Amino acid sequence: MDSLQFCAETLAAYGASESEIQELLIYNQNVFDRPLLEDLYQPQSEPYLATWEQYAQESATVGAYATLKSYLVQLQFPILAGISETADYRAATRKGHSTEEMKTATGLVLLEPEQLQLYIYPTLAGAIPVIVAGNRADFVSLIQALTKRNEPQFVPDSMGSCIVAGYNNWHRVHQYQQQWLDKNQNQCNNTDWAVEWQRLIQRPELYRDRFILLSRGAYSNVTATELGLDEQQWLELSFKIRLEHECTHYVTRRWFGSMRNNILDELIADYRGIVSAIGDYRADWFLHFAGLEGFPAYRQGGRLENYRGEPPLSEAAFKVLQGLVKTAAENLEKFERKYSQSVKKSHPEMAILIALTTLRLEELASEQAVSLIEAAVNYYQKIITLTRNPDKL
């Protein structure tokens, strides 16, 4: 059976009308690319990492806040409505002008700047910088500064982490410019640099960075009591889930070319986060995170509403999506329980991650889900083994 036909029939079995089927087929498009497996075994960190390793070393001496404020220009401005349209802010963030003489550059106010942390964390696809806020208010301020142009825009309570991607690092630009000037002392007037600047902007790897922002609160704003856990235990587990969740998004972006605000991405990232934290997958935990712990009722404020798509799914289609998500999570738990021992012995996590990115949400929510996951894992494990050992071909 054709894959789309299978998905359409699965949606119909969940009660979707013809128009809702079309909505959800579009929303559930799987846009992950297939990776070049030979590139995965020795992951190379991205070019910006060397600079961030210097930041991490400096932060160990003077503190993360002082270090990052020196290099990330948005941290030199407060959170203030309308600030992104001021001449000073635009000059600093769009042209890399110094903020030393800017009266509006009074600095980002944090409640506990001394609690800010910066470190480099290894992922399957190479290391990435991680910035950890000391409290919820400081996390929100960092999100607003680094992703919302220092505007006091709303940050959902269920949001506790974020990957900042495509960040224009003016410190790296200035480093590049200085190196270029040193090498071209006899040809370095403004016109010459303008020509070189045009070359530079065609190479975003030389000035655009990625890093993770994390908070330390309860994951997805779910309390320890709701999961029957001790408060401190849940905070520690929350941090592990949150970190691996964001690292998974980073890996899918590097390996599979996509990192979306889509529930399939969230399902995969939370799967890896939960398994990383406790060694097994708990569908009931994920359903709490999504707001579906009382299914068929949906709890307003759950994370699922953050991933309705653009344009947002209709109310009727969103209701069908809830059923898909619930069953997909339960099917993932069935897979984990049935194959966890054999998978952990014979299949690296790489094969499971690749397998999950090959399936659509409808497939994960179907009656055949466990066998589909198993078949994909087995297939990619064979491919991985053969790629690592070409003499077995």
C-alpha positions as YAML, in Angstrom:
chain: A
units: angstrom
residues:
- id: 1
  name: MET
  ca: [0.00, 0.00, 0.00]
- id: 2
  name: ASP
  ca: [1.17, 3.50, -0.80]
- id: 3
  name: SER
  ca: [2.50, 5.29, 2.31]
- id: 4
  name: LEU
  ca: [0.18, 8.29, 1.98]
- id: 5
  name: GLN
  ca: [-2.81, 6.01, 1.42]
- id: 6
  name: PHE
  ca: [-1.85, 4.08, 4.55]
- id: 7
  name: CYS
  ca: [-1.60, 7.34, 6.51]
- id: 8
  name: ALA
  ca: [-4.92, 8.60, 5.15]
- id: 9
  name: GLU
  ca: [-6.64, 5.36, 6.16]
- id: 10
  name: THR
  ca: [-5.05, 5.59, 9.61]
- id: 11
  name: LEU
  ca: [-6.37, 9.14, 9.99]
- id: 12
  name: ALA
  ca: [-9.83, 8.03, 8.90]
- id: 13
  name: ALA
  ca: [-9.71, 5.31, 11.56]
- id: 14
  name: TYR
  ca: [-9.10, 8.06, 14.10]
- id: 15
  name: GLY
  ca: [-12.29, 9.79, 12.96]
- id: 16
  name: ALA
  ca: [-10.80, 12.45, 10.70]
- id: 17
  name: SER
  ca: [-13.05, 13.88, 7.98]
- id: 18
  name: GLU
  ca: [-11.79, 14.29, 4.42]
- id: 19
  name: SER
  ca: [-10.78, 17.91, 5.03]
- id: 20
  name: GLU
  ca: [-9.10, 17.01, 8.32]
- id: 21
  name: ILE
  ca: [-7.21, 14.18, 6.62]
- id: 22
  name: GLN
  ca: [-5.80, 16.67, 4.13]
- id: 23
  name: GLU
  ca: [-4.84, 19.07, 6.94]
- id: 24
  name: LEU
  ca: [-3.06, 16.37, 8.90]
- id: 25
  name: LEU
  ca: [-1.32, 14.80, 5.92]
- id: 26
  name: ILE
  ca: [0.26, 18.19, 5.27]
- id: 27
  name: TYR
  ca: [1.05, 18.83, 8.95]
- id: 28
  name: ASN
  ca: [2.57, 15.36, 9.40]
- id: 29
  name: GLN
  ca: [4.87, 15.56, 6.41]
- id: 30
  name: ASN
  ca: [8.21, 13.98, 7.29]
- id: 31
  name: VAL
  ca: [10.86, 16.41, 6.08]
- id: 32
  name: PHE
  ca: [13.90, 14.68, 7.57]
- id: 33
  name: ASP
  ca: [16.60, 13.95, 5.01]
- id: 34
  name: ARG
  ca: [18.47, 10.66, 5.05]
- id: 35
  name: PRO
  ca: [22.02, 11.12, 6.34]
- id: 36
  name: LEU
  ca: [25.27, 10.07, 4.74]
- id: 37
  name: LEU
  ca: [26.10, 7.34, 7.22]
- id: 38
  name: GLU
  ca: [29.83, 7.46, 6.58]
- id: 39
  name: ASP
  ca: [29.83, 11.03, 7.94]
- id: 40
  name: LEU
  ca: [28.30, 10.04, 11.29]
- id: 41
  name: TYR
  ca: [30.94, 7.99, 13.02]
- id: 42
  name: GLN
  ca: [33.47, 10.70, 13.68]
- id: 43
  name: PRO
  ca: [31.28, 13.76, 14.25]
- id: 44
  name: GLN
  ca: [33.06, 17.03, 13.61]
- id: 45
  name: SER
  ca: [32.09, 19.98, 15.77]
- id: 46
  name: GLU
  ca: [31.09, 23.09, 13.89]
- id: 47
  name: PRO
  ca: [33.62, 25.91, 13.26]
- id: 48
  name: TYR
  ca: [32.19, 28.23, 15.91]
- id: 49
  name: LEU
  ca: [32.99, 25.79, 18.70]
- id: 50
  name: ALA
  ca: [36.62, 26.89, 19.05]
- id: 51
  name: THR
  ca: [35.48, 30.41, 19.95]
- id: 52
  name: TRP
  ca: [32.93, 29.09, 22.45]
- id: 53
  name: GLU
  ca: [35.56, 26.90, 24.07]
- id: 54
  name: GLN
  ca: [37.45, 30.13, 24.71]
- id: 55
  name: TYR
  ca: [34.29, 31.61, 26.22]
- id: 56
  name: ALA
  ca: [33.92, 28.58, 28.48]
- id: 57
  name: GLN
  ca: [37.54, 28.86, 29.63]
- id: 58
  name: GLU
  ca: [37.14, 32.56, 30.34]
- id: 59
  name: SER
  ca: [33.88, 32.00, 32.20]
- id: 60
  name: ALA
  ca: [35.68, 29.61, 34.56]
- id: 61
  name: THR
  ca: [37.75, 32.60, 35.69]
- id: 62
  name: VAL
  ca: [35.45, 35.64, 35.55]
- id: 63
  name: GLY
  ca: [32.02, 33.98, 35.44]
- id: 64
  name: ALA
  ca: [29.66, 33.09, 32.62]
- id: 65
  name: TYR
  ca: [27.59, 36.28, 32.77]
- id: 66
  name: ALA
  ca: [30.60, 38.64, 32.55]
- id: 67
  name: THR
  ca: [32.06, 36.58, 29.73]
- id: 68
  name: LEU
  ca: [28.91, 36.28, 27.65]
- id: 69
  name: LYS
  ca: [27.96, 39.91, 28.18]
- id: 70
  name: SER
  ca: [31.31, 40.89, 26.65]
- id: 71
  name: TYR
  ca: [30.72, 38.89, 23.46]
- id: 72
  name: LEU
  ca: [26.95, 38.51, 22.91]
- id: 73
  name: VAL
  ca: [25.76, 42.00, 22.06]
- id: 74
  name: GLN
  ca: [22.11, 41.39, 23.04]
- id: 75
  name: LEU
  ca: [23.22, 40.91, 26.65]
- id: 76
  name: GLN
  ca: [24.42, 44.50, 26.63]
- id: 77
  name: PHE
  ca: [20.83, 45.78, 26.34]
- id: 78
  name: PRO
  ca: [17.87, 45.53, 28.76]
- id: 79
  name: ILE
  ca: [14.53, 43.91, 28.01]
- id: 80
  name: LEU
  ca: [12.39, 46.87, 26.96]
- id: 81
  name: ALA
  ca: [9.39, 47.29, 24.68]
- id: 82
  name: GLY
  ca: [10.40, 48.93, 21.43]
- id: 83
  name: ILE
  ca: [14.15, 48.69, 22.01]
- id: 84
  name: SER
  ca: [14.69, 46.57, 18.90]
- id: 85
  name: GLU
  ca: [13.68, 49.51, 16.70]
- id: 86
  name: THR
  ca: [16.04, 52.04, 18.27]
- id: 87
  name: ALA
  ca: [19.03, 53.29, 16.31]
- id: 88
  name: ASP
  ca: [21.50, 52.07, 18.93]
- id: 89
  name: TYR
  ca: [20.12, 48.56, 19.05]
- id: 90
  name: ARG
  ca: [19.97, 48.22, 15.28]
- id: 91
  name: ALA
  ca: [23.51, 49.55, 14.90]
- id: 92
  name: ALA
  ca: [24.85, 47.12, 17.51]
- id: 93
  name: THR
  ca: [22.98, 43.99, 16.42]
- id: 94
  name: ARG
  ca: [22.83, 44.53, 12.66]
- id: 95
  name: LYS
  ca: [26.11, 46.33, 11.98]
- id: 96
  name: GLY
  ca: [28.30, 45.23, 14.87]
- id: 97
  name: HIS
  ca: [28.92, 48.74, 16.20]
- id: 98
  name: SER
  ca: [30.47, 49.07, 19.65]
- id: 99
  name: THR
  ca: [28.01, 49.77, 22.48]
- id: 100
  name: GLU
  ca: [30.50, 51.67, 24.65]
- id: 101
  name: GLU
  ca: [28.97, 55.08, 23.89]
- id: 102
  name: MET
  ca: [25.37, 53.89, 23.64]
- id: 103
  name: LYS
  ca: [23.23, 55.21, 26.49]
- id: 104
  name: THR
  ca: [20.58, 52.54, 25.95]
- id: 105
  name: ALA
  ca: [23.13, 49.73, 26.36]
- id: 106
  name: THR
  ca: [22.64, 49.43, 30.11]
- id: 107
  name: GLY
  ca: [22.97, 45.65, 30.13]
- id: 108
  name: LEU
  ca: [20.64, 42.70, 30.57]
- id: 109
  name: VAL
  ca: [19.37, 42.52, 34.14]
- id: 110
  name: LEU
  ca: [19.49, 39.02, 35.68]
- id: 111
  name: LEU
  ca: [18.30, 38.17, 39.19]
- id: 112
  name: GLU
  ca: [21.16, 35.74, 39.76]
- id: 113
  name: PRO
  ca: [23.91, 36.50, 37.25]
- id: 114
  name: GLU
  ca: [26.41, 34.59, 39.37]
- id: 115
  name: GLN
  ca: [24.38, 31.40, 38.86]
- id: 116
  name: LEU
  ca: [24.63, 31.52, 35.06]
- id: 117
  name: GLN
  ca: [26.64, 28.61, 33.68]
- id: 118
  name: LEU
  ca: [28.34, 27.93, 30.36]
- id: 119
  name: TYR
  ca: [29.84, 24.63, 29.27]
- id: 120
  name: ILE
  ca: [30.47, 22.57, 26.15]
- id: 121
  name: TYR
  ca: [28.42, 19.38, 25.83]
- id: 122
  name: PRO
  ca: [29.12, 16.42, 23.48]
- id: 123
  name: THR
  ca: [26.29, 15.12, 21.28]
- id: 124
  name: LEU
  ca: [26.10, 12.38, 18.65]
- id: 125
  name: ALA
  ca: [26.74, 15.07, 16.02]
- id: 126
  name: GLY
  ca: [29.53, 16.96, 17.77]
- id: 127
  name: ALA
  ca: [29.79, 19.30, 20.76]
- id: 128
  name: ILE
  ca: [27.55, 22.31, 21.33]
- id: 129
  name: PRO
  ca: [27.67, 25.20, 23.84]
- id: 130
  name: VAL
  ca: [25.08, 25.12, 26.64]
- id: 131
  name: ILE
  ca: [24.02, 28.15, 28.70]
- id: 132
  name: VAL
  ca: [22.13, 27.35, 31.91]
- id: 133
  name: ALA
  ca: [20.10, 30.01, 33.73]
- id: 134
  name: GLY
  ca: [20.01, 30.03, 37.52]
- id: 135
  name: ASN
  ca: [16.24, 30.60, 37.76]
- id: 136
  name: ARG
  ca: [13.10, 30.85, 35.65]
- id: 137
  name: ALA
  ca: [13.07, 34.65, 35.41]
- id: 138
  name: ASP
  ca: [16.64, 34.74, 34.15]
- id: 139
  name: PHE
  ca: [15.86, 32.02, 31.58]
- id: 140
  name: VAL
  ca: [12.95, 34.09, 30.27]
- id: 141
  name: SER
  ca: [15.18, 37.19, 30.07]
- id: 142
  name: LEU
  ca: [17.80, 35.27, 28.10]
- id: 143
  name: ILE
  ca: [15.17, 33.89, 25.72]
- id: 144
  name: GLN
  ca: [13.80, 37.40, 25.15]
- id: 145
  name: ALA
  ca: [17.27, 38.86, 24.63]
- id: 146
  name: LEU
  ca: [18.67, 36.20, 22.33]
- id: 147
  name: THR
  ca: [15.60, 35.13, 20.36]
- id: 148
  name: LYS
  ca: [13.15, 38.03, 20.61]
- id: 149
  name: ARG
  ca: [15.43, 41.02, 20.03]
- id: 150
  name: ASN
  ca: [15.26, 42.12, 23.70]
- id: 151
  name: GLU
  ca: [11.51, 42.67, 23.44]
- id: 152
  name: PRO
  ca: [9.35, 41.57, 26.42]
- id: 153
  name: GLN
  ca: [7.47, 38.99, 24.38]
- id: 154
  name: PHE
  ca: [5.57, 36.14, 26.01]
- id: 155
  name: VAL
  ca: [7.46, 32.91, 26.83]
- id: 156
  name: PRO
  ca: [5.16, 29.92, 27.62]
- id: 157
  name: ASP
  ca: [5.53, 28.39, 31.08]
- id: 158
  name: SER
  ca: [5.91, 24.99, 29.39]
- id: 159
  name: MET
  ca: [9.03, 26.20, 27.57]
- id: 160
  name: GLY
  ca: [12.18, 25.41, 29.52]
- id: 161
  name: SER
  ca: [14.80, 25.17, 26.80]
- id: 162
  name: CYS
  ca: [15.67, 26.46, 23.38]
- id: 163
  name: ILE
  ca: [18.24, 26.08, 20.64]
- id: 164
  name: VAL
  ca: [19.42, 29.43, 19.38]
- id: 165
  name: ALA
  ca: [20.30, 28.75, 15.74]
- id: 166
  name: GLY
  ca: [21.78, 31.09, 13.17]
- id: 167
  name: TYR
  ca: [23.02, 33.52, 15.82]
- id: 168
  name: ASN
  ca: [25.10, 36.29, 14.21]
- id: 169
  name: ASN
  ca: [28.19, 36.50, 16.41]
- id: 170
  name: TRP
  ca: [29.74, 39.93, 15.86]
- id: 171
  name: HIS
  ca: [32.71, 38.97, 18.01]
- id: 172
  name: ARG
  ca: [33.64, 36.33, 15.45]
- id: 173
  name: VAL
  ca: [33.13, 38.84, 12.63]
- id: 174
  name: HIS
  ca: [35.49, 41.29, 14.32]
- id: 175
  name: GLN
  ca: [38.03, 38.51, 14.84]
- id: 176
  name: TYR
  ca: [37.82, 37.66, 11.15]
- id: 177
  name: GLN
  ca: [38.18, 41.30, 10.18]
- id: 178
  name: GLN
  ca: [41.27, 41.74, 12.34]
- id: 179
  name: GLN
  ca: [42.88, 38.62, 10.90]
- id: 180
  name: TRP
  ca: [42.11, 39.85, 7.39]
- id: 181
  name: LEU
  ca: [43.61, 43.27, 8.13]
- id: 182
  name: ASP
  ca: [46.75, 41.68, 9.52]
- id: 183
  name: LYS
  ca: [47.19, 39.63, 6.35]
- id: 184
  name: ASN
  ca: [46.37, 42.49, 3.97]
- id: 185
  name: GLN
  ca: [48.13, 45.51, 5.44]
- id: 186
  name: ASN
  ca: [48.86, 46.96, 2.00]
- id: 187
  name: GLN
  ca: [45.33, 46.49, 0.76]
- id: 188
  name: CYS
  ca: [42.97, 47.22, 3.59]
- id: 189
  name: ASN
  ca: [41.04, 50.42, 2.95]
- id: 190
  name: ASN
  ca: [37.28, 50.61, 3.42]
- id: 191
  name: THR
  ca: [36.59, 49.63, -0.17]
- id: 192
  name: ASP
  ca: [38.78, 46.53, 0.12]
- id: 193
  name: TRP
  ca: [37.06, 45.46, 3.33]
- id: 194
  name: ALA
  ca: [33.64, 46.05, 1.74]
- id: 195
  name: VAL
  ca: [34.59, 43.56, -0.97]
- id: 196
  name: GLU
  ca: [35.84, 41.06, 1.60]
- id: 197
  name: TRP
  ca: [32.66, 41.59, 3.66]
- id: 198
  name: GLN
  ca: [30.57, 40.44, 0.69]
- id: 199
  name: ARG
  ca: [32.67, 37.29, 0.57]
- id: 200
  name: LEU
  ca: [32.27, 36.77, 4.30]
- id: 201
  name: ILE
  ca: [28.48, 36.96, 4.34]
- id: 202
  name: GLN
  ca: [28.38, 34.16, 1.77]
- id: 203
  name: ARG
  ca: [30.02, 31.87, 4.35]
- id: 204
  name: PRO
  ca: [27.67, 31.79, 7.37]
- id: 205
  name: GLU
  ca: [29.79, 29.13, 9.10]
- id: 206
  name: LEU
  ca: [32.30, 31.91, 9.79]
- id: 207
  name: TYR
  ca: [29.92, 34.05, 11.83]
- id: 208
  name: ARG
  ca: [26.73, 32.16, 12.69]
- id: 209
  name: ASP
  ca: [26.58, 30.07, 15.85]
- id: 210
  name: ARG
  ca: [24.27, 27.57, 17.54]
- id: 211
  name: PHE
  ca: [23.91, 27.10, 21.27]
- id: 212
  name: ILE
  ca: [21.42, 25.76, 23.79]
- id: 213
  name: LEU
  ca: [19.62, 27.76, 26.49]
- id: 214
  name: LEU
  ca: [18.39, 25.72, 29.47]
- id: 215
  name: SER
  ca: [16.39, 26.40, 32.62]
- id: 216
  name: ARG
  ca: [16.50, 24.36, 35.81]
- id: 217
  name: GLY
  ca: [12.80, 24.13, 36.56]
- id: 218
  name: ALA
  ca: [10.37, 21.23, 36.26]
- id: 219
  name: TYR
  ca: [10.26, 19.87, 32.73]
- id: 220
  name: SER
  ca: [7.30, 21.14, 30.68]
- id: 221
  name: ASN
  ca: [6.01, 22.84, 33.85]
- id: 222
  name: VAL
  ca: [4.89, 19.42, 35.16]
- id: 223
  name: THR
  ca: [5.19, 19.07, 38.94]
- id: 224
  name: ALA
  ca: [6.93, 16.26, 40.79]
- id: 225
  name: THR
  ca: [3.63, 15.45, 42.51]
- id: 226
  name: GLU
  ca: [1.93, 14.79, 39.17]
- id: 227
  name: LEU
  ca: [4.53, 12.11, 38.41]
- id: 228
  name: GLY
  ca: [4.73, 10.76, 41.96]
- id: 229
  name: LEU
  ca: [8.34, 11.85, 42.41]
- id: 230
  name: ASP
  ca: [10.42, 13.64, 45.01]
- id: 231
  name: GLU
  ca: [10.87, 17.35, 44.22]
- id: 232
  name: GLN
  ca: [14.67, 17.32, 44.07]
- id: 233
  name: GLN
  ca: [14.71, 14.05, 42.13]
- id: 234
  name: TRP
  ca: [12.32, 15.50, 39.56]
- id: 235
  name: LEU
  ca: [14.40, 18.66, 39.13]
- id: 236
  name: GLU
  ca: [17.49, 16.56, 38.46]
- id: 237
  name: LEU
  ca: [15.64, 14.33, 35.98]
- id: 238
  name: SER
  ca: [14.07, 17.39, 34.35]
- id: 239
  name: PHE
  ca: [17.48, 18.83, 33.63]
- id: 240
  name: LYS
  ca: [18.67, 15.58, 32.04]
- id: 241
  name: ILE
  ca: [15.54, 15.27, 29.90]
- id: 242
  name: ARG
  ca: [15.73, 18.89, 28.82]
- id: 243
  name: LEU
  ca: [19.40, 18.69, 27.87]
- id: 244
  name: GLU
  ca: [19.07, 15.51, 25.81]
- id: 245
  name: HIS
  ca: [15.86, 16.81, 24.23]
- id: 246
  name: GLU
  ca: [17.62, 19.89, 22.88]
- id: 247
  name: CYS
  ca: [20.68, 17.89, 21.87]
- id: 248
  name: THR
  ca: [18.40, 15.65, 19.82]
- id: 249
  name: HIS
  ca: [17.04, 18.68, 17.97]
- id: 250
  name: TYR
  ca: [20.62, 19.70, 17.28]
- id: 251
  name: VAL
  ca: [21.46, 16.24, 15.95]
- id: 252
  name: THR
  ca: [18.42, 16.09, 13.66]
- id: 253
  name: ARG
  ca: [19.31, 19.53, 12.30]
- id: 254
  name: ARG
  ca: [22.89, 18.50, 11.50]
- id: 255
  name: TRP
  ca: [22.23, 14.96, 10.33]
- id: 256
  name: PHE
  ca: [18.74, 15.12, 8.83]
- id: 257
  name: GLY
  ca: [18.53, 18.79, 7.82]
- id: 258
  name: SER
  ca: [15.50, 19.68, 9.94]
- id: 259
  name: MET
  ca: [14.59, 21.03, 13.36]
- id: 260
  name: ARG
  ca: [10.94, 22.08, 13.42]
- id: 261
  name: ASN
  ca: [8.24, 23.16, 15.85]
- id: 262
  name: ASN
  ca: [6.37, 19.96, 15.06]
- id: 263
  name: ILE
  ca: [5.04, 17.28, 17.38]
- id: 264
  name: LEU
  ca: [6.98, 14.51, 15.58]
- id: 265
  name: ASP
  ca: [10.22, 16.30, 16.42]
- id: 266
  name: GLU
  ca: [9.02, 16.68, 20.02]
- id: 267
  name: LEU
  ca: [8.01, 13.04, 20.31]
- id: 268
  name: ILE
  ca: [11.45, 11.89, 19.15]
- id: 269
  name: ALA
  ca: [13.32, 14.42, 21.31]
- id: 270
  name: ASP
  ca: [11.31, 13.56, 24.43]
- id: 271
  name: TYR
  ca: [11.78, 9.84, 23.77]
- id: 272
  name: ARG
  ca: [15.54, 10.30, 23.82]
- id: 273
  name: GLY
  ca: [15.36, 12.68, 26.77]
- id: 274
  name: ILE
  ca: [13.34, 10.32, 28.95]
- id: 275
  name: VAL
  ca: [15.46, 7.28, 28.04]
- id: 276
  name: SER
  ca: [18.61, 9.27, 28.75]
- id: 277
  name: ALA
  ca: [17.30, 10.30, 32.17]
- id: 278
  name: ILE
  ca: [15.89, 7.01, 33.48]
- id: 279
  name: GLY
  ca: [17.01, 4.29, 31.06]
- id: 280
  name: ASP
  ca: [13.49, 3.50, 29.81]
- id: 281
  name: TYR
  ca: [10.65, 5.29, 28.08]
- id: 282
  name: ARG
  ca: [7.53, 6.39, 29.96]
- id: 283
  name: ALA
  ca: [4.58, 7.25, 27.73]
- id: 284
  name: ASP
  ca: [2.66, 8.60, 30.71]
- id: 285
  name: TRP
  ca: [5.42, 11.13, 31.36]
- id: 286
  name: PHE
  ca: [5.32, 12.33, 27.77]
- id: 287
  name: LEU
  ca: [1.54, 12.61, 27.88]
- id: 288
  name: HIS
  ca: [1.84, 14.83, 30.97]
- id: 289
  name: PHE
  ca: [4.34, 16.98, 29.11]
- id: 290
  name: ALA
  ca: [2.01, 17.26, 26.11]
- id: 291
  name: GLY
  ca: [-1.12, 17.98, 28.19]
- id: 292
  name: LEU
  ca: [-2.75, 14.64, 27.33]
- id: 293
  name: GLU
  ca: [-2.55, 12.88, 30.69]
- id: 294
  name: GLY
  ca: [-6.35, 13.05, 30.97]
- id: 295
  name: PHE
  ca: [-7.07, 12.02, 27.37]
- id: 296
  name: PRO
  ca: [-9.56, 12.42, 25.73]
- id: 297
  name: ALA
  ca: [-9.49, 15.72, 27.61]
- id: 298
  name: TYR
  ca: [-6.67, 18.09, 26.75]
- id: 299
  name: ARG
  ca: [-5.13, 20.27, 29.48]
- id: 300
  name: GLN
  ca: [-4.68, 23.87, 28.37]
- id: 301
  name: GLY
  ca: [-1.06, 24.88, 28.84]
- id: 302
  name: GLY
  ca: [0.30, 21.51, 27.74]
- id: 303
  name: ARG
  ca: [3.10, 21.61, 25.19]
- id: 304
  name: LEU
  ca: [1.04, 20.15, 22.37]
- id: 305
  name: GLU
  ca: [-0.66, 23.49, 21.75]
- id: 306
  name: ASN
  ca: [2.76, 25.01, 20.99]
- id: 307
  name: TYR
  ca: [3.03, 22.76, 17.91]
- id: 308
  name: ARG
  ca: [-0.19, 23.30, 15.99]
- id: 309
  name: GLY
  ca: [1.66, 24.40, 12.85]
- id: 310
  name: GLU
  ca: [1.49, 27.42, 10.56]
- id: 311
  name: PRO
  ca: [-1.29, 28.01, 9.77]
- id: 312
  name: PRO
  ca: [-2.60, 26.35, 12.95]
- id: 313
  name: LEU
  ca: [-4.57, 23.14, 12.67]
- id: 314
  name: SER
  ca: [-8.33, 23.51, 12.94]
- id: 315
  name: GLU
  ca: [-9.92, 22.54, 16.24]
- id: 316
  name: ALA
  ca: [-11.24, 19.31, 14.74]
- id: 317
  name: ALA
  ca: [-7.87, 18.35, 13.24]
- id: 318
  name: PHE
  ca: [-6.12, 19.26, 16.49]
- id: 319
  name: LYS
  ca: [-8.45, 16.88, 18.32]
- id: 320
  name: VAL
  ca: [-7.52, 14.06, 15.94]
- id: 321
  name: LEU
  ca: [-3.85, 14.95, 16.42]
- id: 322
  name: GLN
  ca: [-4.27, 14.43, 20.16]
- id: 323
  name: GLY
  ca: [-5.38, 10.86, 19.59]
- id: 324
  name: LEU
  ca: [-2.47, 10.22, 17.24]
- id: 325
  name: VAL
  ca: [0.04, 11.58, 19.73]
- id: 326
  name: LYS
  ca: [-1.35, 9.54, 22.62]
- id: 327
  name: THR
  ca: [-1.22, 6.26, 20.71]
- id: 328
  name: ALA
  ca: [2.18, 7.02, 19.17]
- id: 329
  name: ALA
  ca: [3.65, 7.57, 22.64]
- id: 330
  name: GLU
  ca: [2.13, 4.32, 23.88]
- id: 331
  name: ASN
  ca: [3.48, 2.47, 20.85]
- id: 332
  name: LEU
  ca: [6.96, 3.85, 21.52]
- id: 333
  name: GLU
  ca: [6.69, 2.49, 25.05]
- id: 334
  name: LYS
  ca: [5.64, -0.91, 23.68]
- id: 335
  name: PHE
  ca: [8.64, -0.90, 21.37]
- id: 336
  name: GLU
  ca: [10.98, 0.10, 24.19]
- id: 337
  name: ARG
  ca: [9.64, -2.59, 26.52]
- id: 338
  name: LYS
  ca: [9.58, -5.37, 23.93]
- id: 339
  name: TYR
  ca: [12.97, -4.69, 22.40]
- id: 340
  name: SER
  ca: [14.87, -2.71, 25.03]
- id: 341
  name: GLN
  ca: [17.21, -5.51, 26.05]
- id: 342
  name: SER
  ca: [18.05, -6.70, 22.54]
- id: 343
  name: VAL
  ca: [18.22, -3.14, 21.21]
- id: 344
  name: LYS
  ca: [20.60, -1.99, 23.92]
- id: 345
  name: LYS
  ca: [22.84, -4.98, 23.27]
- id: 346
  name: SER
  ca: [22.85, -5.00, 19.49]
- id: 347
  name: HIS
  ca: [21.60, -1.65, 18.20]
- id: 348
  name: PRO
  ca: [23.34, 1.64, 18.94]
- id: 349
  name: GLU
  ca: [21.17, 4.62, 19.72]
- id: 350
  name: MET
  ca: [22.11, 5.96, 16.30]
- id: 351
  name: ALA
  ca: [20.05, 3.28, 14.53]
- id: 352
  name: ILE
  ca: [16.98, 3.96, 16.70]
- id: 353
  name: LEU
  ca: [17.20, 7.70, 16.12]
- id: 354
  name: ILE
  ca: [17.54, 7.29, 12.36]
- id: 355
  name: ALA
  ca: [14.67, 4.80, 12.32]
- id: 356
  name: LEU
  ca: [12.30, 7.15, 14.15]
- id: 357
  name: THR
  ca: [13.05, 9.97, 11.73]
- id: 358
  name: THR
  ca: [12.00, 7.79, 8.77]
- id: 359
  name: LEU
  ca: [8.44, 7.31, 10.02]
- id: 360
  name: ARG
  ca: [5.43, 9.60, 9.97]
- id: 361
  name: LEU
  ca: [3.26, 10.27, 13.00]
- id: 362
  name: GLU
  ca: [0.39, 8.30, 11.44]
- id: 363
  name: GLU
  ca: [2.67, 5.28, 11.16]
- id: 364
  name: LEU
  ca: [3.81, 5.61, 14.76]
- id: 365
  name: ALA
  ca: [0.15, 5.79, 15.79]
- id: 366
  name: SER
  ca: [-0.96, 2.80, 13.70]
- id: 367
  name: GLU
  ca: [-1.52, -0.78, 14.81]
- id: 368
  name: GLN
  ca: [1.63, -1.76, 12.91]
- id: 369
  name: ALA
  ca: [3.81, 0.82, 14.69]
- id: 370
  name: VAL
  ca: [5.98, -1.54, 16.74]
- id: 371
  name: SER
  ca: [6.79, -3.74, 13.74]
- id: 372
  name: LEU
  ca: [7.47, -0.66, 11.59]
- id: 373
  name: ILE
  ca: [9.90, 0.73, 14.17]
- id: 374
  name: GLU
  ca: [11.57, -2.65, 14.58]
- id: 375
  name: ALA
  ca: [11.98, -3.11, 10.82]
- id: 376
  name: ALA
  ca: [13.48, 0.37, 10.43]
- id: 377
  name: VAL
  ca: [15.88, -0.14, 13.35]
- id: 378
  name: ASN
  ca: [17.03, -3.50, 11.99]
- id: 379
  name: TYR
  ca: [17.51, -2.05, 8.51]
- id: 380
  name: TYR
  ca: [19.60, 0.89, 9.67]
- id: 381
  name: GLN
  ca: [21.60, -1.26, 12.03]
- id: 382
  name: LYS
  ca: [22.57, -3.45, 9.09]
- id: 383
  name: ILE
  ca: [23.47, -0.38, 7.04]
- id: 384
  name: ILE
  ca: [25.55, 1.00, 9.90]
- id: 385
  name: THR
  ca: [27.34, -2.31, 10.40]
- id: 386
  name: LEU
  ca: [28.13, -2.64, 6.70]
- id: 387
  name: THR
  ca: [29.30, 0.97, 6.48]
- id: 388
  name: ARG
  ca: [31.62, 0.46, 9.44]
- id: 389
  name: ASN
  ca: [32.83, -2.89, 8.11]
- id: 390
  name: PRO
  ca: [32.86, -2.65, 4.28]
- id: 391
  name: ASP
  ca: [34.76, -5.95, 4.06]
- id: 392
  name: LYS
  ca: [31.48, -7.66, 5.00]
- id: 393
  name: LEU
  ca: [29.84, -6.44, 1.79]
...
